[in-house]
Structures are given as structure tokens and as C-alpha cells.
């Protein structure tokens, strides 16, 4: 029995990478990572550089690269954009597509979104995200749908497998 616990503990530490596990059965804690952004001053103006892109101090604070007093920190990690919800001509299927934009870089490193939750009056469906953070889902509907509500997030692998939300609720009108 003890050998089985040791092996399962080793498997957890190997599969989770940078996560440290004290003993089997305890909750793993992620190590804090520091996001490095470089500050540069050109003609008296300050810019922050992260992954080859330049940001103003306000944009850098909004993305979570720096902490600046007076700038409201972004609570959500992602924002839904370019969303299209279209009913088929027969009205029996609904096609929803769109894209996610990262609005908080440090949080997106620790908790990347994997799915988009699509809620209609017919029920809940999930659309898988691609590497470019786009999604597309076509599904059958029973009743005529006029509104679609979307949220980005991920589903836990262990425990209750609850959907953890990483973006604000966004409602969109369905076109014909």
C-alpha cells in the first residue's frame, strides 16, 4: 500500500512539472512566477516591452505587467471578441464562433482557458479552444434561440470537474 502511494505521488510530481506535492492526498500549490517586462524611456516617454511588444504604462498596468497606483487592475484573464451566432435556414442548428483575447498576461500563464461555455435556453454546450484562441461549435437546437451567453474557462481534471470561469459573461444576439 505504501509503495502504491509513493508511486502515485511521484507520478503527480512528474506530470504536474513545476508543482510541488508534499505527500499524496494533499493539495498541490503552484509556484509563483515572475513576468519580466523591460522598461525603456524614449524622448521622455516610458514604454514597457514584453515578448517583443511595446506597451504604454497604462496598458502594461492593465495587462498586469506592472502595478501602478490609480489604474484599476483587470479581474478577468480573457475577453470574448469577434463572436458570431447564426441560426441555420431551417432553424434546427446554431453555429457559434469567435475569438478570445488575453487581457491579463500573468494570469493566463497560470490558468490558460481550454473551453468556452455556450449557454442558451436549450441548455449548455462547450466549444474547445484552438492554439490561436479561436472557437467554433455547431449544435442542434429544439426551440428558437434569440440570445447566446458565453464565458471562457477550463474544467478541472480532478474532484468535482467544475467549470472555472476566466472571462466576463457576454451575451450576443443570434442572427438568421
C-alpha positions in Angstrom: 0.0 0.0 0.0 2.8 2.4 0.9 4.6 1.7 -2.4 1.4 2.5 -4.3 1.1 5.9 -2.5 4.8 6.7 -3.2 4.4 5.8 -6.9 1.2 7.9 -7.2 3.0 10.8 -5.5 5.9 10.5 -7.9 3.5 10.4 -10.9 1.8 13.5 -9.7 5.1 15.5 -9.3 6.3 14.3 -12.8 3.1 15.1 -14.6 2.5 18.5 -12.9 6.0 19.8 -13.7 6.7 22.9 -11.6 4.1 22.0 -8.9 5.4 20.7 -5.6 3.5 18.0 -3.8 4.3 17.4 -0.1 2.6 14.0 0.1 -0.2 12.0 -1.7 -3.6 13.3 -0.8 -2.6 16.9 -0.2 -3.5 19.9 -2.4 -0.7 21.0 -4.8 0.4 24.6 -4.8 1.7 26.3 -7.9 4.9 28.2 -7.6 4.8 31.9 -8.1 6.3 33.0 -11.5 7.6 36.5 -12.2 6.7 38.0 -15.5 9.7 40.1 -16.7 8.9 43.3 -18.6 11.6 45.7 -19.7 11.2 49.4 -19.1 12.6 51.8 -21.7 12.4 55.6 -21.9 12.4 57.3 -25.3 12.2 61.1 -25.7 10.9 61.4 -22.1 8.1 58.8 -22.6 8.1 55.5 -20.7 7.4 52.2 -22.5 7.3 48.6 -21.3 8.5 45.8 -23.6 7.2 42.2 -23.1 7.7 39.5 -25.7 8.7 42.0 -28.3 5.6 44.2 -28.0 5.7 47.6 -26.5 3.0 48.9 -24.1 2.3 52.2 -22.5 2.4 52.3 -18.7 -1.5 52.3 -18.6 -1.6 49.2 -21.0 1.1 47.5 -19.0 -0.7 48.0 -15.7 -4.0 46.8 -17.3 -2.3 43.6 -18.6 -0.7 43.0 -15.1 2.9 43.5 -16.2 3.4 46.3 -13.7 1.5 47.6 -10.6 0.7 51.2 -10.9 -1.5 53.0 -8.4 -4.6 54.7 -9.8 -5.0 52.1 -12.5 -7.8 49.5 -11.9 -6.4 46.0 -12.3 -8.1 43.7 -14.7 -10.1 41.0 -12.9 -10.6 38.8 -16.0 -7.9 36.9 -17.9 -9.7 36.8 -21.3 -12.2 38.9 -23.3 -14.5 37.5 -26.0 -14.3 39.2 -29.4 -15.5 38.6 -33.0 -18.4 36.4 -31.8 -20.9 35.3 -34.4 -24.0 33.3 -33.5 -26.0 32.3 -36.6 -29.1 30.0 -36.9 -29.4 27.8 -40.0 -32.1 28.4 -42.6 -34.2 25.5 -41.2 -33.7 26.9 -37.7 -32.6 23.5 -36.3 -28.9 24.2 -35.8 -26.9 27.0 -34.3 -23.4 27.9 -35.2 -21.3 29.9 -32.7 -17.8 31.1 -33.4 -15.4 33.7 -32.1 -12.0 34.5 -30.6 -10.5 35.2 -27.1 -8.1 38.0 -26.4 -5.7 37.8 -23.4 -6.3 40.8 -21.1 -4.1 39.7 -18.1 -0.9 38.1 -19.2 0.3 36.7 -15.7 -3.0 35.0 -15.0 -3.1 33.5 -18.5 0.2 31.8 -17.9 -1.1 30.1 -14.7 -4.6 29.3 -15.8 -5.0 29.0 -19.6 -8.5 28.7 -21.0 -9.4 25.5 -22.7 -13.1 25.8 -23.4 -15.9 28.3 -24.0 -19.2 27.7 -22.3 -22.2 28.4 -24.5 -25.5 28.9 -22.7 -28.8 29.1 -24.5 -32.4 28.4 -23.3 -31.9 24.9 -24.8 -29.1 24.1 -22.4 -25.3 24.3 -22.1 -22.7 23.4 -24.7 -18.9 23.6 -24.6 -16.6 24.7 -27.5 -13.0 23.7 -27.5 -10.4 26.4 -28.0 -7.6 26.2 -30.6 -4.0 27.3 -30.0 -4.8 30.6 -31.6 -7.7 31.0 -29.0 -10.5 30.7 -31.6 -13.5 28.5 -31.2 -16.3 27.2 -33.4 -19.3 25.0 -32.4 -22.4 23.8 -34.3 -25.1 22.1 -32.4 -28.8 21.2 -32.8 -31.5 23.3 -31.1 -35.0 22.4 -30.2 -36.5 25.9 -29.6 -35.9 29.1 -31.5 -32.9 30.8 -29.8 -32.6 34.6 -29.8 -29.7 35.1 -27.3 -26.5 33.3 -26.6 -24.3 33.8 -23.4 -20.6 32.9 -23.5 -17.9 32.5 -20.9 -14.3 31.3 -21.3 -12.6 29.0 -18.8 -11.5 25.5 -18.1 -12.8 22.3 -16.5 -10.9 20.8 -13.6 -9.4 17.4 -14.1 -9.9 16.1 -10.6 -12.6 16.4 -7.9 -15.9 17.9 -9.0 -14.7 18.8 -12.5 -16.4 22.2 -12.1 -16.1 24.9 -14.9 -13.7 27.7 -13.7 -14.6 31.0 -15.3 -11.8 33.2 -16.7 -13.9 35.9 -18.6 -16.9 38.0 -18.1 -20.4 36.9 -19.1 -21.1 38.2 -22.6 -24.5 37.9 -24.3 -24.9 38.0 -28.1 -27.9 38.2 -30.4 -28.5 35.3 -32.7 -28.8 36.2 -36.4 -30.8 34.4 -39.0 
